[in-house]
């Protein structure tokens, strides 16, 4: 097995890390009385992160990344809705 393949197998899923950090944050700092995740706060954090990561890029590159993000959100939303409708549950975490 090549070093690159071994590294890829050991590399954690970035999505799963995000979900874990969000869960840990709300475990430590509950949101309101019902301890639900405040989606607005999560959306703001994602938006701020994307803006910060793209701040040094050209206007065209930033716009392309924003459009790609929107396309990915819609694609995953459709996938998760189909899974929910089929009763198979969401594969949001792996």
ABEGO torsion letter per residue (X at the ends): XBAAAAAAAABBBAAAAAAAAAAAAAAABBBEAAGBBBAAAAAAAAAAAAAAAAAABBAAAAAAAAAAAAAAAAAAAAAAAAAAAAGAEBAABX
